Amino acid sequence: MLTGRRILLVIGGGIAAYKALELIREIRRAGGQVTPVLTKGGAQFVTPLSASALAESKVYADLFDLTDEATNAAMPQGR
């Protein structure tokens, strides 16, 4: 159903952050790829390790991380 889809999931502060982990699990089960972004508020409810383990992907703490931009600059981007 979600095979080949890439989803950016921003996890903010609030009780719904716990449900975000369940959402990551369901998206992965359906074949999608998840890139989590965990805000400072969201990190008060769930850990980056939990989100990373479920997403099988790096968890970003800042949507505009210049270090990652420099690393990815030479890599070809999909569609």
ChimeraX commands (.cxc) that place a marker at each C-alpha (Angstrom):
marker #1 position 0.00,0.00,0.00 radius 0.5
marker #1 position 2.74,2.47,0.93 radius 0.5
marker #1 position 5.54,0.62,-0.84 radius 0.5
marker #1 position 8.11,3.09,-2.16 radius 0.5
marker #1 position 6.56,6.08,-0.38 radius 0.5
marker #1 position 8.81,8.33,1.71 radius 0.5
marker #1 position 7.19,10.13,4.63 radius 0.5
marker #1 position 8.63,12.94,6.76 radius 0.5
marker #1 position 7.11,12.72,10.25 radius 0.5
marker #1 position 7.63,15.63,12.63 radius 0.5
marker #1 position 7.10,14.58,16.24 radius 0.5
marker #1 position 6.22,17.54,18.42 radius 0.5
marker #1 position 5.69,17.91,22.13 radius 0.5
marker #1 position 2.49,16.48,23.50 radius 0.5
marker #1 position 0.89,13.23,24.43 radius 0.5
marker #1 position 0.43,12.41,20.72 radius 0.5
marker #1 position 4.20,11.87,20.49 radius 0.5
marker #1 position 3.59,8.39,21.91 radius 0.5
marker #1 position 1.17,7.66,19.08 radius 0.5
marker #1 position 3.79,8.80,16.56 radius 0.5
marker #1 position 5.86,5.73,17.42 radius 0.5
marker #1 position 2.87,3.51,16.65 radius 0.5
marker #1 position 2.34,5.43,13.41 radius 0.5
marker #1 position 5.98,4.82,12.39 radius 0.5
marker #1 position 5.51,1.11,13.03 radius 0.5
marker #1 position 2.34,0.97,10.91 radius 0.5
marker #1 position 3.87,2.94,8.03 radius 0.5
marker #1 position 6.88,0.61,7.98 radius 0.5
marker #1 position 4.59,-2.43,8.11 radius 0.5
marker #1 position 2.76,-1.07,5.04 radius 0.5
marker #1 position 6.06,-0.71,3.16 radius 0.5
marker #1 position 6.72,3.01,3.55 radius 0.5
marker #1 position 9.95,4.73,4.56 radius 0.5
marker #1 position 9.83,7.19,7.47 radius 0.5
marker #1 position 12.26,10.00,8.25 radius 0.5
marker #1 position 11.46,11.25,11.77 radius 0.5
marker #1 position 12.15,14.79,12.97 radius 0.5
marker #1 position 11.97,15.05,16.75 radius 0.5
marker #1 position 11.46,18.52,18.22 radius 0.5
marker #1 position 12.77,19.49,21.65 radius 0.5
marker #1 position 9.25,19.17,23.01 radius 0.5
marker #1 position 8.79,15.79,21.39 radius 0.5
marker #1 position 12.02,14.57,22.96 radius 0.5
marker #1 position 10.42,15.09,26.37 radius 0.5
marker #1 position 7.93,12.34,25.54 radius 0.5
marker #1 position 9.85,9.86,23.34 radius 0.5
marker #1 position 13.53,9.17,22.81 radius 0.5
marker #1 position 15.39,9.50,19.51 radius 0.5
marker #1 position 16.55,5.91,19.94 radius 0.5
marker #1 position 12.95,4.62,19.97 radius 0.5
marker #1 position 12.00,6.56,16.85 radius 0.5
marker #1 position 15.21,5.55,15.07 radius 0.5
marker #1 position 14.79,1.87,15.88 radius 0.5
marker #1 position 11.22,1.80,14.61 radius 0.5
marker #1 position 11.90,3.91,11.52 radius 0.5
marker #1 position 15.20,2.16,10.72 radius 0.5
marker #1 position 16.42,5.64,9.85 radius 0.5
marker #1 position 18.32,8.54,11.38 radius 0.5
marker #1 position 16.23,10.83,13.58 radius 0.5
marker #1 position 16.74,14.52,12.92 radius 0.5
marker #1 position 16.51,17.07,15.71 radius 0.5
marker #1 position 16.49,20.06,13.38 radius 0.5
marker #1 position 14.64,20.24,10.08 radius 0.5
marker #1 position 17.33,22.52,8.62 radius 0.5
marker #1 position 20.57,20.86,9.78 radius 0.5
marker #1 position 23.39,22.42,7.74 radius 0.5
marker #1 position 25.77,19.53,8.49 radius 0.5
marker #1 position 23.45,17.05,6.80 radius 0.5
marker #1 position 22.86,19.45,3.91 radius 0.5
marker #1 position 26.60,19.63,3.23 radius 0.5
marker #1 position 26.89,15.84,3.35 radius 0.5
marker #1 position 23.99,15.29,0.97 radius 0.5
marker #1 position 24.90,18.05,-1.49 radius 0.5
marker #1 position 26.88,15.75,-3.78 radius 0.5
marker #1 position 24.35,12.92,-3.67 radius 0.5
marker #1 position 21.78,12.67,-6.46 radius 0.5
marker #1 position 18.25,13.22,-5.23 radius 0.5
marker #1 position 15.30,11.05,-6.19 radius 0.5
marker #1 position 12.42,12.47,-8.18 radius 0.5
marker link #1:1,2 radius 0.2
marker link #1:2,3 radius 0.2
marker link #1:3,4 radius 0.2
marker link #1:4,5 radius 0.2
marker link #1:5,6 radius 0.2
marker link #1:6,7 radius 0.2
marker link #1:7,8 radius 0.2
marker link #1:8,9 radius 0.2
marker link #1:9,10 radius 0.2
marker link #1:10,11 radius 0.2
marker link #1:11,12 radius 0.2
marker link #1:12,13 radius 0.2
marker link #1:13,14 radius 0.2
marker link #1:14,15 radius 0.2
marker link #1:15,16 radius 0.2
marker link #1:16,17 radius 0.2
marker link #1:17,18 radius 0.2
marker link #1:18,19 radius 0.2
marker link #1:19,20 radius 0.2
marker link #1:20,21 radius 0.2
marker link #1:21,22 radius 0.2
marker link #1:22,23 radius 0.2
marker link #1:23,24 radius 0.2
marker link #1:24,25 radius 0.2
marker link #1:25,26 radius 0.2
marker link #1:26,27 radius 0.2
marker link #1:27,28 radius 0.2
marker link #1:28,29 radius 0.2
marker link #1:29,30 radius 0.2
marker link #1:30,31 radius 0.2
marker link #1:31,32 radius 0.2
marker link #1:32,33 radius 0.2
marker link #1:33,34 radius 0.2
marker link #1:34,35 radius 0.2
marker link #1:35,36 radius 0.2
marker link #1:36,37 radius 0.2
marker link #1:37,38 radius 0.2
marker link #1:38,39 radius 0.2
marker link #1:39,40 radius 0.2
marker link #1:40,41 radius 0.2
marker link #1:41,42 radius 0.2
marker link #1:42,43 radius 0.2
marker link #1:43,44 radius 0.2
marker link #1:44,45 radius 0.2
marker link #1:45,46 radius 0.2
marker link #1:46,47 radius 0.2
marker link #1:47,48 radius 0.2
marker link #1:48,49 radius 0.2
marker link #1:49,50 radius 0.2
marker link #1:50,51 radius 0.2
marker link #1:51,52 radius 0.2
marker link #1:52,53 radius 0.2
marker link #1:53,54 radius 0.2
marker link #1:54,55 radius 0.2
marker link #1:55,56 radius 0.2
marker link #1:56,57 radius 0.2
marker link #1:57,58 radius 0.2
marker link #1:58,59 radius 0.2
marker link #1:59,60 radius 0.2
marker link #1:60,61 radius 0.2
marker link #1:61,62 radius 0.2
marker link #1:62,63 radius 0.2
marker link #1:63,64 radius 0.2
marker link #1:64,65 radius 0.2
marker link #1:65,66 radius 0.2
marker link #1:66,67 radius 0.2
marker link #1:67,68 radius 0.2
marker link #1:68,69 radius 0.2
marker link #1:69,70 radius 0.2
marker link #1:70,71 radius 0.2
marker link #1:71,72 radius 0.2
marker link #1:72,73 radius 0.2
marker link #1:73,74 radius 0.2
marker link #1:74,75 radius 0.2
marker link #1:75,76 radius 0.2
marker link #1:76,77 radius 0.2
marker link #1:77,78 radius 0.2
marker link #1:78,79 radius 0.2
view
